């Protein structure tokens, strides 16, 4: 039963991330979705895949998105 809850949280966070206008919020929601998928892999007894997903999906990707947002901010000159 817990697997279904995690899947629902991951899907809803991904959908909400797609509909966000604030890109930083979208990056955070992407990390939440990646963390949920990593937990789901751990529950399904795939620790190597869960570790990779946690590193890439929950940590590196949101950080790169946030850095890209910071580097490409528009300024009113």
N, C-alpha and C positions, 0 to 999 in steps of 0.2 A: 504494500500500500504506500509506503514511503517513496518508492520509485516514481509513482504517478504524481505525487505532490512535487517532487523535484523536477520532473519533466514539465509540469504545468508552470512552475516558477521560471524555468529556463525559457520556455516558449513565450510567456508573457513579458519577461524582461527583454527578450529579443524584439518582440513586436513594439514595445514601448520605446526601445532604443531607436527603432526605425522611424518612429513618429515624432521624435524630439526635435525641437528647433535649436535648443542649446546643445552644441556638440560635445561639451564637457560632460553633460549628463548622459549623453549617448555613449560616451567612452566608459563611464562608470557602469552603466547598465550592460554594456558588452562584457565587462569583467564579471558582473554578477552571473550572467548567462554562462560564461566559461567556467566559473567556479561550480555552478550547479551541475554542469556536464561532468566536471572532474569528480565531484562527489558521486554522481551516478555511476561512473566507471569504477570507482572504488567499491561501491556496493555490489556491483556485478563481478567483483573479484578480478579486475584487470588493473593491478596497481601500477604497472609500467605505463600503461596508456593514461591512467589517472594522473600520474606525476607529470607526464608530458603535457597533458591538457591543462593542468594547473599552472605550469610554467608559461606555456605559450598563450593559452586562451584566457587565463585569469590575471596574468601579470604583464607579460610583454606586449601583447596587442593593445590593451587599454593605455599603457604607458606611451607606446608609439603614437597612438591616436591623440593623446593629450599633448605630447610634444609637437606633433604636426599642427595642432590647433594653435598652440602658443607661438610657433614660428611663423604662422601665416595670418596672424591677426591683422585686420585692416586698421590703419590709423588715419585720422582726419587731419590732413596737412593743409 
